Amino acid sequence: MSKIATREAYGKALSQLTKENKNIIVLDADLSKSTKTCDVKASSPESFYNMGIAEANMVGVAAGLASTGKIVFASSFAMFLAGRAFEQIRNSVAYTNLNVKLCATHSGISVGEDGASHQAIEDLALMRSIPNMKVFSPCDEKETEEIIKYVANCDGPCYVRLGRLAVDSVNSSNYKFEFGKGVTLREGNDCTIITTGSMVQVSLEAQQKLKAEGINVRVINLHTIKPIDTEIILKAAKETGKIVTVEEHNVVGGLGSAVSEVICENHPSLVKKIGINDIFGQSGKPEELFKEYGLTSDKIVKTVKSII
């Protein structure tokens, strides 16, 4: 199958949903060609509104529309949606528990040449810290489609983290998303890799390299960051004893921190976190940046070997 970015899968799924449900309103901060909400503008123009380069205002409008019973999707780059509009997300959307779906594209360092100012490496930490907020990080086209369908039909605020870079498919066409339930992609008892989003494919590549050397690692995809699947994490900790988390996000406050919280409180085990090590990104091609910041299968292999 050809590669497709999760932002593109988002645009396709949302376009279909707006055709089926006229109660859905889509807002964008003048980035619709990049966020792919332009698909909605083309198919259901009456459901689409360009709010200009003003994310805080866009979220306020989204809250107002949601208070009248609308299901509102609001999109921009992750850096500007989670960062610039944090106060409005917290006070106008989450505090009032409104039906606003925040779908942020261009997350992580794979934004590439746009550089540190556009590379959101803090958004999961910000969003999972807000009460009432559900947080998602799909890994491929099919999972994105399923998550967008889910958030359109669930109550309350949601944050969906999407990427710019085209990625390989992980899930088959009959994949069914389960809210709050992680997915064991590969079985193994020597160690567990827990990952999310764009790093799922990289983790599976590492698993294959380790398997060739006789090391059998479990690979878990946590597509739902909040609420997190404590059951699958604790099962892995008890059965494999060692955990490696992999994310395209700051190691402070993201997936690794969320997994560590579960482990520390319930079954203390060794956790090694692979991610952005509390530094800013820089301009460069995504593949070069992944190598520079250690978000590679070779780094995962080396880390797994170091703890077993």
N, C-alpha and C positions, 0 to 999 in steps of 0.2 A: 504493500500500500504506500502511496505517496505521503510525504510528511505534510502536516498541517499545524499551524499555530493554534493554541487554545483560544486566542482572541478571535480567530477566524471562525472556529467552531461556535463560539459565543454568538457572533453575528448571525450565523445561519440558524441556530436554535431559537434565538430571540425573534428573528423575522418570522419563523413559523408560528411561534406562540402569539404574536400580535395579530396574525391573520385569524387565529382561532379564538382569541379572547380580546375583545375590544375594550375591556376594562383595564388593559395594560397600557401604561404610558411610558415612553422612553425619552430620557433626557440625556444630553451630551454637552460637554464643555468645549465645543468647537474643535473636536478631534475625531469626528465620526468616521473619517476614512481610515484612521489609525486604530480606533477601538472596534471598528467594524459594525457600529450601529447604523452606518450608512445603508446596510442591508435592510434595516427597518424603514429608513427614510424612503428607500426605493419601492418597497412592497406595501407599506402601510403608512404613507406620509401623514395621515391624520393622527397617528399615534406618536409621532416623533417631534421633539422640540430641541432646537439648538439654543443652549442657554448662554453661549459666549464663553470667553475665557474668564470664568467666574465660578469656580467650584463651590465656594461657600454659599453663594446665592443659589446655585443649582440644588444643593442639598436642602436648603430652606424651602425652595419651591417644591421639591420632592416630598418633603414632610407635609406641606400644605395640601398637596394633591392626595397624599395617602390618608390624610385626616378626613377626606370626603369619601373614602371607600375605594380609591384607585390603588392598583398594584403598580408601583413605580420602580423602574430600573434607571439608575443613574450611573453614567460612565465617564471616566477620564483616565489619564495615566495614574498608576498606583501612587506615585510620589505626590501628586497634586490632590488626588481624591482623599487618600488616607491622611496626608500631611496638612495640606492647606485648609481642608474642610473639617478637621478633627473636632473642633468645638461644636459645629452644627450637627455633625454625626452623633456626637455624644448627647448634646442637650435637646436637639430638635427631633432626632430620629430614635435613638436608643432609649433615652430617658422616658419618652412617651410611648415606646414600644410600637412604632408605626411600621407599616408594611412597605418599607423601602429596601430595595435590593441594590447594593453598591457593588458594581462589577468593574474592577480596576485592571486595566491592561498594562503592558510594559513594566512588569514587576522584575525585580532582581537586576543583576549585572548584565544579563543577556540583552538588555536594551542596547548595549554595545557602544557605538561611537558617540551617542548623545552624552555620555559621561556621567560623573557622580551626581550632578544636579538633577538628573532624570532617573537615576537608578534607585528604586525603592528597595532598601534592604531592612527597613524597620516596620513595614506595614502590618505584618502578622502580629508583631509585638503590640502595636498600637490597637489593632482591632480586637484581639483576643482579651485585652485588658478592660474592654467596655462591657458592662452588664447588659444582658438581653441580646447581645450580638452573637450570631452564628457565623463561623468562619470556615471557608472552603478553599481548597487548593487542588484543582483537578490536574491530572497528568497528561491527558491526551484528548483527542477529539470526542470520542464516545463518552468518556467520563464527564467532560464539559457539558455535553448535550444533556446528559442525565441530571447533572447538578442544576443546570439552568431550569429544567422542567420542574425539579423539586422545589427550588426556591420560589418559583412563580406560584406555587400552590401551598406553600407553608406560611404560617402567620409570623409576623415580626421581622425585624431587620436582619439582613444577611450581608456578608462581605465575601465576594468571590475573587480570588487572586488568579489573574490570567497573564500569559506571556506573549512576547513579541515573536520569539523564535519558533520556527517550524520544528515539530518533534515527531518521532515515530509513534505509531499506534502501539499501545500495550494491551488494550482490552478488545475483545471480540465484539461482533455486532449484537450479540445477545446478552451483553453485560448489563447487570441490573444494579443500580446504585442503592446502597442502604445508608440512610442518614446515621452518622455517628459511629459507623462500623468500619474499621480498617479492613484491608484485604491482604491476605497472605498470598503473595505472588509466587514464592518459591519456598519449599520446605528445607529445613536444615537445623542441626542442633549444636554446631560448633560455635555459632555467634549469630546475632540478629542485626540486620540492617533495617532501620526504620527511616522511611524517606517520604517525600511528598513532591508534587508538582513536577517541574522539569528534571529533577534529580532522580526520578523513578527509573528512567531509561538508563541513566549512568550507573545506578546501583545494580540494575539487572546485568549490565555489561561486566561489572566487577564480580558479580556472583558467578558468571560463566568462567572468568579467569581463575577464580578461587577453586571452583569445582575441578578445573583441569589440573590443579595441584593437589587434589584430594581433600580440600577444605569445603565443607558443606555449610553454607550460611542460609539462614532464613531471611527472606526479603518481604517487608510489610509496607504497603502503601497506605498512608494515613491521609486520605483525601479530605477528611473533616478534622480541622485543627481544634475547633471548639463547637460542641462538646467533644472531648477527646475520648477515644476508645480505651478505657483503662483495662478492660478485660483482655484484649489482645496484647497489650503492652506487658501486663503482669504475667501472662502465660509465657510470653517469650523470655522474660527475665527469669522465671522459674525453670524453664526448660533448657535455655542456652546459657544463662548466667552472665552474658556480656552483650552490650548493646552499642551499636554505632548509629548515630543519627546523621542524616545527610540532607541539606537544604540549601537553596539559593537565597539565603537570607542571613542577616546577622545572627551569630550564635547566641547573642544576648536577646532573650525574649521570644524566640521563635519556636520551631518544632522541637529542637533539642532541649530547650528550657521546659517546654510543656511535658515532654517525655520524662525528663529528670524529676519534675515535680511528682509525677505519678510513682516513679520508681522509689524516690526517697521516702515518701509517705507510707508506702505499702510493702515493698520488697527490695531493700537496698542492694543494688548491683552496680557493676562498673558500667558507666556510660561515657562514650567518647563522642564529641560533637564535631562534625565536619560542616563548615559553612563559611560565611564571611567573618573573619576573626576581629570583629569590632573595629573595622577600618572602613573608610569610604572606597567606593569604586573609582574607576578611571576610564578614559576613553580608549576604545580598542575593539577589535572584532570579538564577538562572543566566545569563539573557541579559544582565542588567545587569553581572554579574561578568565575563562574557566580554568585554564592551566595556571595562570598567574596566581589565582586565589585557591588553588587546590581542589577545585570541584571536578575531579576526574576519577575515572574508574581505577587508575593506578594509585591515586591517593587513598581511595577506599580500601583497595587490596593491601596496601602498606599498613594502614591503620588496623585492619582486621588482624593481620599477621602479628602486629606488635602486641595485641592484647590476648592472643591465644597461644 
